[in-house]
């Protein structure tokens, strides 16, 4: 809602600035002069022309460009643009004349009643102008053509640039969404495979905790199915998901692993991209646990204002692989796509330990 209001406010400010642009620099030795719309016919005409040009800018941006320019009907588009240019040149020169001033709503227009000529008697046209003019001129001075054409072409070019830039941004967003969807499609089956292996191990041992593990898995999968496709979710939901995952791993591993897990800070009102933290935690359980000896895993999540810090460390075991799993690699790619310049990731890989420190903005 705030973003929409800000956008509308920007449009209103820019429109007002455009409408009053002709009066920013006047010949009255002042920087700005309000238009005299009631008493000055010339001001009325120019205000009308600028208002019409402004309407055409939005008409061109929202209708002509999508309908013709982006539909490969450029010849029709350019023909329409040229037609409108001729129309604006006509109204800017023809209407700026006392005899054709339909915008004069005074009753009667006494000022021009007995003087229908182009110039008032107080300000006769320069002799050179009358002699050198090669055509029957009924409007404003010839520079009016150039002025109207310049403003019109600036509006057309700027609307084209805005539309093309917006289209490129939309294509880029769709590309990012497609890449994220592909990465999530890889992460979810990967996680499910590992978790099912964990429950299978419990079932082989006929452990009484197997039913609880199945319930925990169902909650995890419900979360993945309902929330993983969202752009952002409440941080509280993501933390609950991590809690369930760690509980499931503790159930599976029993006393063979010591897990030091803690969450500090306030999660209320914070948002985060779903499944962006779990791969680092999952990686510790996958590569840092040895069933033949006691393993140690340390996980801490600290939230301070709009900053979340995740720290994960595990001792390496003899079974640890030299390369990270697909889930971890994909999460690193997702961080680059979703949190550009909004995260810091440091990975310390030594012969004895594997340590991850991740900081993300969760405003």
TORKOL-4160 file (C-alpha; in steps of 0.2 Angstrom, whole numbers, padded with zeros to 4 digits, m for minus):
363
<pt num="1" X="0000" Y="0000" Z="0000"/>
<pt num="2" X="0014" Y="0012" Z="0004"/>
<pt num="3" X="0023" Y="0008" Z="m0012"/>
<pt num="4" X="0007" Y="0011" Z="m0022"/>
<pt num="5" X="0004" Y="0028" Z="m0013"/>
<pt num="6" X="0022" Y="0033" Z="m0016"/>
<pt num="7" X="0021" Y="0029" Z="m0035"/>
<pt num="8" X="0005" Y="0039" Z="m0037"/>
<pt num="9" X="0013" Y="0053" Z="m0027"/>
<pt num="10" X="0028" Y="0053" Z="m0039"/>
<pt num="11" X="0016" Y="0053" Z="m0054"/>
<pt num="12" X="0006" Y="0068" Z="m0048"/>
<pt num="13" X="0022" Y="0078" Z="m0044"/>
<pt num="14" X="0029" Y="0075" Z="m0061"/>
<pt num="15" X="0013" Y="0079" Z="m0070"/>
<pt num="16" X="0011" Y="0096" Z="m0061"/>
<pt num="17" X="0030" Y="0100" Z="m0064"/>
<pt num="18" X="0027" Y="0096" Z="m0083"/>
<pt num="19" X="0011" Y="0107" Z="m0084"/>
<pt num="20" X="0019" Y="0122" Z="m0076"/>
<pt num="21" X="0036" Y="0120" Z="m0085"/>
<pt num="22" X="0032" Y="0134" Z="m0098"/>
<pt num="23" X="0030" Y="0146" Z="m0084"/>
<pt num="24" X="0046" Y="0141" Z="m0075"/>
<pt num="25" X="0056" Y="0155" Z="m0084"/>
<pt num="26" X="0047" Y="0170" Z="m0089"/>
<pt num="27" X="0052" Y="0187" Z="m0096"/>
<pt num="28" X="0045" Y="0196" Z="m0080"/>
<pt num="29" X="0062" Y="0195" Z="m0072"/>
<pt num="30" X="0055" Y="0181" Z="m0060"/>
<pt num="31" X="0060" Y="0163" Z="m0059"/>
<pt num="32" X="0043" Y="0157" Z="m0059"/>
<pt num="33" X="0026" Y="0165" Z="m0064"/>
<pt num="34" X="0009" Y="0157" Z="m0062"/>
<pt num="35" X="m0001" Y="0156" Z="m0078"/>
<pt num="36" X="m0015" Y="0168" Z="m0080"/>
<pt num="37" X="m0028" Y="0156" Z="m0086"/>
<pt num="38" X="m0042" Y="0168" Z="m0085"/>
<pt num="39" X="m0035" Y="0184" Z="m0093"/>
<pt num="40" X="m0022" Y="0177" Z="m0104"/>
<pt num="41" X="m0027" Y="0168" Z="m0120"/>
<pt num="42" X="m0009" Y="0162" Z="m0124"/>
<pt num="43" X="m0007" Y="0155" Z="m0106"/>
<pt num="44" X="m0024" Y="0145" Z="m0108"/>
<pt num="45" X="m0019" Y="0138" Z="m0125"/>
<pt num="46" X="m0002" Y="0132" Z="m0119"/>
<pt num="47" X="m0009" Y="0125" Z="m0103"/>
<pt num="48" X="m0021" Y="0115" Z="m0114"/>
<pt num="49" X="m0008" Y="0109" Z="m0126"/>
<pt num="50" X="0004" Y="0103" Z="m0112"/>
<pt num="51" X="m0011" Y="0095" Z="m0103"/>
<pt num="52" X="m0015" Y="0086" Z="m0120"/>
<pt num="53" X="0003" Y="0081" Z="m0122"/>
<pt num="54" X="0003" Y="0074" Z="m0104"/>
<pt num="55" X="m0013" Y="0064" Z="m0108"/>
<pt num="56" X="m0004" Y="0057" Z="m0124"/>
<pt num="57" X="0011" Y="0052" Z="m0114"/>
<pt num="58" X="0001" Y="0040" Z="m0104"/>
<pt num="59" X="m0010" Y="0035" Z="m0119"/>
<pt num="60" X="0006" Y="0031" Z="m0128"/>
<pt num="61" X="0014" Y="0021" Z="m0113"/>
<pt num="62" X="m0001" Y="0011" Z="m0108"/>
<pt num="63" X="m0009" Y="0008" Z="m0125"/>
<pt num="64" X="0000" Y="0012" Z="m0141"/>
<pt num="65" X="0017" Y="0004" Z="m0136"/>
<pt num="66" X="0010" Y="m0012" Z="m0130"/>
<pt num="67" X="m0003" Y="m0013" Z="m0143"/>
<pt num="68" X="0008" Y="m0009" Z="m0158"/>
<pt num="69" X="0026" Y="m0007" Z="m0154"/>
<pt num="70" X="0029" Y="m0023" Z="m0144"/>
<pt num="71" X="0017" Y="m0032" Z="m0156"/>
<pt num="72" X="0029" Y="m0030" Z="m0171"/>
<pt num="73" X="0017" Y="m0017" Z="m0179"/>
<pt num="74" X="0030" Y="m0003" Z="m0179"/>
<pt num="75" X="0025" Y="0004" Z="m0196"/>
<pt num="76" X="0007" Y="0007" Z="m0189"/>
<pt num="77" X="0015" Y="0014" Z="m0172"/>
<pt num="78" X="0026" Y="0026" Z="m0181"/>
<pt num="79" X="0012" Y="0032" Z="m0192"/>
<pt num="80" X="0001" Y="0035" Z="m0177"/>
<pt num="81" X="0015" Y="0045" Z="m0169"/>
<pt num="82" X="0017" Y="0056" Z="m0185"/>
<pt num="83" X="m0001" Y="0059" Z="m0186"/>
<pt num="84" X="m0002" Y="0065" Z="m0168"/>
<pt num="85" X="0013" Y="0076" Z="m0170"/>
<pt num="86" X="0004" Y="0084" Z="m0185"/>
<pt num="87" X="m0011" Y="0086" Z="m0174"/>
<pt num="88" X="m0002" Y="0094" Z="m0160"/>
<pt num="89" X="0007" Y="0106" Z="m0172"/>
<pt num="90" X="m0010" Y="0111" Z="m0179"/>
<pt num="91" X="m0018" Y="0115" Z="m0162"/>
<pt num="92" X="m0002" Y="0124" Z="m0156"/>
<pt num="93" X="m0002" Y="0136" Z="m0171"/>
<pt num="94" X="m0020" Y="0137" Z="m0176"/>
<pt num="95" X="m0028" Y="0139" Z="m0159"/>
<pt num="96" X="m0016" Y="0152" Z="m0153"/>
<pt num="97" X="m0026" Y="0166" Z="m0162"/>
<pt num="98" X="m0040" Y="0177" Z="m0154"/>
<pt num="99" X="m0052" Y="0173" Z="m0168"/>
<pt num="100" X="m0050" Y="0154" Z="m0165"/>
<pt num="101" X="m0048" Y="0154" Z="m0146"/>
<pt num="102" X="m0062" Y="0143" Z="m0141"/>
<pt num="103" X="m0055" Y="0142" Z="m0124"/>
<pt num="104" X="m0059" Y="0160" Z="m0120"/>
<pt num="105" X="m0075" Y="0157" Z="m0108"/>
<pt num="106" X="m0077" Y="0176" Z="m0104"/>
<pt num="107" X="m0094" Y="0182" Z="m0110"/>
<pt num="108" X="m0091" Y="0192" Z="m0121"/>
<pt num="109" X="m0072" Y="0192" Z="m0124"/>
<pt num="110" X="m0072" Y="0211" Z="m0125"/>
<pt num="111" X="m0053" Y="0212" Z="m0126"/>
<pt num="112" X="m0054" Y="0205" Z="m0144"/>
<pt num="113" X="m0071" Y="0210" Z="m0149"/>
<pt num="114" X="m0065" Y="0225" Z="m0160"/>
<pt num="115" X="m0048" Y="0219" Z="m0163"/>
<pt num="116" X="m0048" Y="0202" Z="m0172"/>
<pt num="117" X="m0031" Y="0204" Z="m0179"/>
<pt num="118" X="m0015" Y="0193" Z="m0174"/>
<pt num="119" X="m0006" Y="0207" Z="m0164"/>
<pt num="120" X="m0014" Y="0220" Z="m0153"/>
<pt num="121" X="m0012" Y="0238" Z="m0159"/>
<pt num="122" X="0001" Y="0242" Z="m0144"/>
<pt num="123" X="0012" Y="0228" Z="m0151"/>
<pt num="124" X="0012" Y="0229" Z="m0170"/>
<pt num="125" X="0022" Y="0215" Z="m0179"/>
<pt num="126" X="0040" Y="0219" Z="m0184"/>
<pt num="127" X="0041" Y="0225" Z="m0202"/>
<pt num="128" X="0054" Y="0212" Z="m0206"/>
<pt num="129" X="0043" Y="0198" Z="m0200"/>
<pt num="130" X="0029" Y="0203" Z="m0211"/>
<pt num="131" X="0040" Y="0205" Z="m0227"/>
<pt num="132" X="0050" Y="0189" Z="m0224"/>
<pt num="133" X="0036" Y="0177" Z="m0219"/>
<pt num="134" X="0033" Y="0166" Z="m0235"/>
<pt num="135" X="0016" Y="0160" Z="m0230"/>
<pt num="136" X="m0001" Y="0166" Z="m0223"/>
<pt num="137" X="0003" Y="0163" Z="m0205"/>
<pt num="138" X="m0012" Y="0163" Z="m0193"/>
<pt num="139" X="m0005" Y="0156" Z="m0178"/>
<pt num="140" X="0010" Y="0160" Z="m0166"/>
<pt num="141" X="0028" Y="0163" Z="m0172"/>
<pt num="142" X="0037" Y="0149" Z="m0182"/>
<pt num="143" X="0048" Y="0144" Z="m0166"/>
<pt num="144" X="0031" Y="0137" Z="m0159"/>
<pt num="145" X="0033" Y="0123" Z="m0171"/>
<pt num="146" X="0050" Y="0118" Z="m0165"/>
<pt num="147" X="0045" Y="0120" Z="m0147"/>
<pt num="148" X="0029" Y="0109" Z="m0148"/>
<pt num="149" X="0039" Y="0096" Z="m0158"/>
<pt num="150" X="0053" Y="0096" Z="m0146"/>
<pt num="151" X="0041" Y="0093" Z="m0131"/>
<pt num="152" X="0031" Y="0080" Z="m0141"/>
<pt num="153" X="0046" Y="0070" Z="m0146"/>
<pt num="154" X="0054" Y="0070" Z="m0129"/>
<pt num="155" X="0038" Y="0063" Z="m0122"/>
<pt num="156" X="0037" Y="0049" Z="m0135"/>
<pt num="157" X="0055" Y="0045" Z="m0133"/>
<pt num="158" X="0054" Y="0045" Z="m0114"/>
<pt num="159" X="0039" Y="0034" Z="m0114"/>
<pt num="160" X="0047" Y="0022" Z="m0126"/>
<pt num="161" X="0062" Y="0021" Z="m0114"/>
<pt num="162" X="0052" Y="0018" Z="m0099"/>
<pt num="163" X="0041" Y="0005" Z="m0107"/>
<pt num="164" X="0057" Y="m0005" Z="m0114"/>
<pt num="165" X="0066" Y="m0003" Z="m0098"/>
<pt num="166" X="0050" Y="m0010" Z="m0088"/>
<pt num="167" X="0049" Y="m0024" Z="m0101"/>
<pt num="168" X="0067" Y="m0029" Z="m0098"/>
<pt num="169" X="0065" Y="m0028" Z="m0080"/>
<pt num="170" X="0050" Y="m0040" Z="m0081"/>
<pt num="171" X="0059" Y="m0052" Z="m0092"/>
<pt num="172" X="0074" Y="m0052" Z="m0079"/>
<pt num="173" X="0061" Y="m0055" Z="m0065"/>
<pt num="174" X="0054" Y="m0069" Z="m0074"/>
<pt num="175" X="0071" Y="m0076" Z="m0077"/>
<pt num="176" X="0075" Y="m0075" Z="m0059"/>
<pt num="177" X="0059" Y="m0084" Z="m0054"/>
<pt num="178" X="0062" Y="m0098" Z="m0066"/>
<pt num="179" X="0080" Y="m0100" Z="m0059"/>
<pt num="180" X="0073" Y="m0100" Z="m0041"/>
<pt num="181" X="0060" Y="m0113" Z="m0046"/>
<pt num="182" X="0073" Y="m0124" Z="m0054"/>
<pt num="183" X="0084" Y="m0123" Z="m0038"/>
<pt num="184" X="0069" Y="m0126" Z="m0026"/>
<pt num="185" X="0064" Y="m0141" Z="m0037"/>
<pt num="186" X="0082" Y="m0148" Z="m0034"/>
<pt num="187" X="0082" Y="m0144" Z="m0015"/>
<pt num="188" X="0065" Y="m0152" Z="m0010"/>
<pt num="189" X="0068" Y="m0170" Z="m0017"/>
<pt num="190" X="0086" Y="m0169" Z="m0010"/>
<pt num="191" X="0079" Y="m0165" Z="0007"/>
<pt num="192" X="0065" Y="m0178" Z="0006"/>
<pt num="193" X="0078" Y="m0192" Z="0001"/>
<pt num="194" X="0089" Y="m0188" Z="0016"/>
<pt num="195" X="0074" Y="m0187" Z="0028"/>
<pt num="196" X="0066" Y="m0203" Z="0022"/>
<pt num="197" X="0083" Y="m0212" Z="0024"/>
<pt num="198" X="0083" Y="m0206" Z="0042"/>
<pt num="199" X="0066" Y="m0213" Z="0046"/>
<pt num="200" X="0070" Y="m0229" Z="0037"/>
<pt num="201" X="0085" Y="m0231" Z="0049"/>
<pt num="202" X="0073" Y="m0229" Z="0064"/>
<pt num="203" X="0061" Y="m0242" Z="0056"/>
<pt num="204" X="0075" Y="m0255" Z="0054"/>
<pt num="205" X="0079" Y="m0253" Z="0073"/>
<pt num="206" X="0061" Y="m0254" Z="0077"/>
<pt num="207" X="0063" Y="m0238" Z="0087"/>
<pt num="208" X="0047" Y="m0232" Z="0096"/>
<pt num="209" X="0051" Y="m0215" Z="0090"/>
<pt num="210" X="0047" Y="m0219" Z="0072"/>
<pt num="211" X="0029" Y="m0213" Z="0073"/>
<pt num="212" X="0034" Y="m0197" Z="0080"/>
<pt num="213" X="0047" Y="m0195" Z="0066"/>
<pt num="214" X="0034" Y="m0198" Z="0053"/>
<pt num="215" X="0023" Y="m0185" Z="0061"/>
<pt num="216" X="0038" Y="m0173" Z="0061"/>
<pt num="217" X="0041" Y="m0177" Z="0043"/>
<pt num="218" X="0023" Y="m0174" Z="0038"/>
<pt num="219" X="0024" Y="m0156" Z="0046"/>
<pt num="220" X="0040" Y="m0153" Z="0037"/>
<pt num="221" X="0033" Y="m0158" Z="0020"/>
<pt num="222" X="0017" Y="m0148" Z="0023"/>
<pt num="223" X="0028" Y="m0133" Z="0026"/>
<pt num="224" X="0037" Y="m0136" Z="0010"/>
<pt num="225" X="0021" Y="m0138" Z="0000"/>
<pt num="226" X="0012" Y="m0123" Z="0006"/>
<pt num="227" X="0026" Y="m0111" Z="0009"/>
<pt num="228" X="0041" Y="m0115" Z="m0002"/>
<pt num="229" X="0034" Y="m0106" Z="m0017"/>
<pt num="230" X="0031" Y="m0090" Z="m0008"/>
<pt num="231" X="0044" Y="m0076" Z="m0011"/>
<pt num="232" X="0045" Y="m0072" Z="0008"/>
<pt num="233" X="0037" Y="m0079" Z="0023"/>
<pt num="234" X="0036" Y="m0075" Z="0042"/>
<pt num="235" X="0053" Y="m0079" Z="0050"/>
<pt num="236" X="0044" Y="m0087" Z="0064"/>
<pt num="237" X="0037" Y="m0101" Z="0052"/>
<pt num="238" X="0055" Y="m0104" Z="0045"/>
<pt num="239" X="0062" Y="m0106" Z="0063"/>
<pt num="240" X="0048" Y="m0118" Z="0067"/>
<pt num="241" X="0053" Y="m0128" Z="0052"/>
<pt num="242" X="0071" Y="m0128" Z="0057"/>
<pt num="243" X="0065" Y="m0134" Z="0075"/>
<pt num="244" X="0056" Y="m0149" Z="0068"/>
<pt num="245" X="0070" Y="m0153" Z="0056"/>
<pt num="246" X="0083" Y="m0153" Z="0071"/>
<pt num="247" X="0071" Y="m0163" Z="0082"/>
<pt num="248" X="0069" Y="m0176" Z="0068"/>
<pt num="249" X="0088" Y="m0178" Z="0067"/>
<pt num="250" X="0090" Y="m0179" Z="0085"/>
<pt num="251" X="0077" Y="m0193" Z="0085"/>
<pt num="252" X="0086" Y="m0202" Z="0072"/>
<pt num="253" X="0104" Y="m0201" Z="0078"/>
<pt num="254" X="0100" Y="m0202" Z="0097"/>
<pt num="255" X="0116" Y="m0201" Z="0108"/>
<pt num="256" X="0128" Y="m0202" Z="0094"/>
<pt num="257" X="0127" Y="m0183" Z="0091"/>
<pt num="258" X="0128" Y="m0168" Z="0103"/>
<pt num="259" X="0118" Y="m0154" Z="0096"/>
<pt num="260" X="0120" Y="m0137" Z="0103"/>
<pt num="261" X="0106" Y="m0127" Z="0096"/>
<pt num="262" X="0099" Y="m0110" Z="0101"/>
<pt num="263" X="0089" Y="m0096" Z="0094"/>
<pt num="264" X="0090" Y="m0078" Z="0101"/>
<pt num="265" X="0081" Y="m0062" Z="0097"/>
<pt num="266" X="0063" Y="m0058" Z="0091"/>
<pt num="267" X="0056" Y="m0066" Z="0076"/>
<pt num="268" X="0040" Y="m0057" Z="0076"/>
<pt num="269" X="0037" Y="m0045" Z="0061"/>
<pt num="270" X="0052" Y="m0052" Z="0051"/>
<pt num="271" X="0052" Y="m0060" Z="0034"/>
<pt num="272" X="0064" Y="m0071" Z="0025"/>
<pt num="273" X="0065" Y="m0082" Z="0009"/>
<pt num="274" X="0059" Y="m0100" Z="0013"/>
<pt num="275" X="0071" Y="m0114" Z="0014"/>
<pt num="276" X="0086" Y="m0102" Z="0013"/>
<pt num="277" X="0094" Y="m0108" Z="0030"/>
<pt num="278" X="0090" Y="m0126" Z="0030"/>
<pt num="279" X="0103" Y="m0132" Z="0018"/>
<pt num="280" X="0118" Y="m0126" Z="0029"/>
<pt num="281" X="0110" Y="m0135" Z="0044"/>
<pt num="282" X="0106" Y="m0151" Z="0034"/>
<pt num="283" X="0124" Y="m0151" Z="0027"/>
<pt num="284" X="0131" Y="m0152" Z="0045"/>
<pt num="285" X="0120" Y="m0167" Z="0049"/>
<pt num="286" X="0125" Y="m0175" Z="0032"/>
<pt num="287" X="0143" Y="m0173" Z="0033"/>
<pt num="288" X="0147" Y="m0171" Z="0051"/>
<pt num="289" X="0140" Y="m0186" Z="0059"/>
<pt num="290" X="0149" Y="m0202" Z="0062"/>
<pt num="291" X="0138" Y="m0216" Z="0069"/>
<pt num="292" X="0153" Y="m0225" Z="0077"/>
<pt num="293" X="0158" Y="m0210" Z="0087"/>
<pt num="294" X="0150" Y="m0195" Z="0096"/>
<pt num="295" X="0149" Y="m0181" Z="0084"/>
<pt num="296" X="0146" Y="m0162" Z="0088"/>
<pt num="297" X="0136" Y="m0150" Z="0079"/>
<pt num="298" X="0133" Y="m0132" Z="0084"/>
<pt num="299" X="0119" Y="m0121" Z="0077"/>
<pt num="300" X="0115" Y="m0104" Z="0082"/>
<pt num="301" X="0102" Y="m0091" Z="0075"/>
<pt num="302" X="0103" Y="m0073" Z="0081"/>
<pt num="303" X="0091" Y="m0060" Z="0076"/>
<pt num="304" X="0095" Y="m0041" Z="0080"/>
<pt num="305" X="0084" Y="m0028" Z="0072"/>
<pt num="306" X="0084" Y="m0032" Z="0054"/>
<pt num="307" X="0099" Y="m0043" Z="0054"/>
<pt num="308" X="0099" Y="m0062" Z="0055"/>
<pt num="309" X="0115" Y="m0072" Z="0059"/>
<pt num="310" X="0116" Y="m0090" Z="0056"/>
<pt num="311" X="0132" Y="m0100" Z="0063"/>
<pt num="312" X="0134" Y="m0118" Z="0059"/>
<pt num="313" X="0149" Y="m0128" Z="0064"/>
<pt num="314" X="0153" Y="m0147" Z="0064"/>
<pt num="315" X="0168" Y="m0158" Z="0066"/>
<pt num="316" X="0173" Y="m0167" Z="0051"/>
<pt num="317" X="0171" Y="m0186" Z="0051"/>
<pt num="318" X="0180" Y="m0199" Z="0040"/>
<pt num="319" X="0165" Y="m0200" Z="0029"/>
<pt num="320" X="0164" Y="m0182" Z="0024"/>
<pt num="321" X="0165" Y="m0179" Z="0006"/>
<pt num="322" X="0177" Y="m0166" Z="m0002"/>
<pt num="323" X="0163" Y="m0157" Z="m0011"/>
<pt num="324" X="0147" Y="m0150" Z="m0004"/>
<pt num="325" X="0130" Y="m0157" Z="m0008"/>
<pt num="326" X="0118" Y="m0151" Z="m0021"/>
<pt num="327" X="0107" Y="m0143" Z="m0009"/>
<pt num="328" X="0121" Y="m0132" Z="m0002"/>
<pt num="329" X="0127" Y="m0126" Z="m0019"/>
<pt num="330" X="0109" Y="m0122" Z="m0024"/>
<pt num="331" X="0106" Y="m0112" Z="m0008"/>
<pt num="332" X="0122" Y="m0102" Z="m0012"/>
<pt num="333" X="0115" Y="m0098" Z="m0029"/>
<pt num="334" X="0098" Y="m0093" Z="m0022"/>
<pt num="335" X="0107" Y="m0081" Z="m0010"/>
<pt num="336" X="0115" Y="m0072" Z="m0025"/>
<pt num="337" X="0099" Y="m0071" Z="m0034"/>
<pt num="338" X="0087" Y="m0066" Z="m0019"/>
<pt num="339" X="0099" Y="m0056" Z="m0008"/>
<pt num="340" X="0111" Y="m0047" Z="m0019"/>
<pt num="341" X="0121" Y="m0035" Z="m0008"/>
<pt num="342" X="0110" Y="m0040" Z="0007"/>
<pt num="343" X="0120" Y="m0055" Z="0013"/>
<pt num="344" X="0137" Y="m0060" Z="0019"/>
<pt num="345" X="0142" Y="m0078" Z="0018"/>
<pt num="346" X="0159" Y="m0085" Z="0025"/>
<pt num="347" X="0163" Y="m0103" Z="0024"/>
<pt num="348" X="0178" Y="m0110" Z="0034"/>
<pt num="349" X="0184" Y="m0127" Z="0028"/>
<pt num="350" X="0198" Y="m0134" Z="0038"/>
<pt num="351" X="0204" Y="m0152" Z="0039"/>
<pt num="352" X="0195" Y="m0153" Z="0057"/>
<pt num="353" X="0180" Y="m0142" Z="0055"/>
<pt num="354" X="0167" Y="m0135" Z="0043"/>
<pt num="355" X="0160" Y="m0118" Z="0049"/>
<pt num="356" X="0147" Y="m0107" Z="0040"/>
<pt num="357" X="0143" Y="m0089" Z="0045"/>
<pt num="358" X="0129" Y="m0081" Z="0036"/>
<pt num="359" X="0121" Y="m0064" Z="0039"/>
<pt num="360" X="0105" Y="m0059" Z="0030"/>
<pt num="361" X="0094" Y="m0044" Z="0031"/>
<pt num="362" X="0077" Y="m0049" Z="0036"/>
<pt num="363" X="0067" Y="m0033" Z="0037"/>
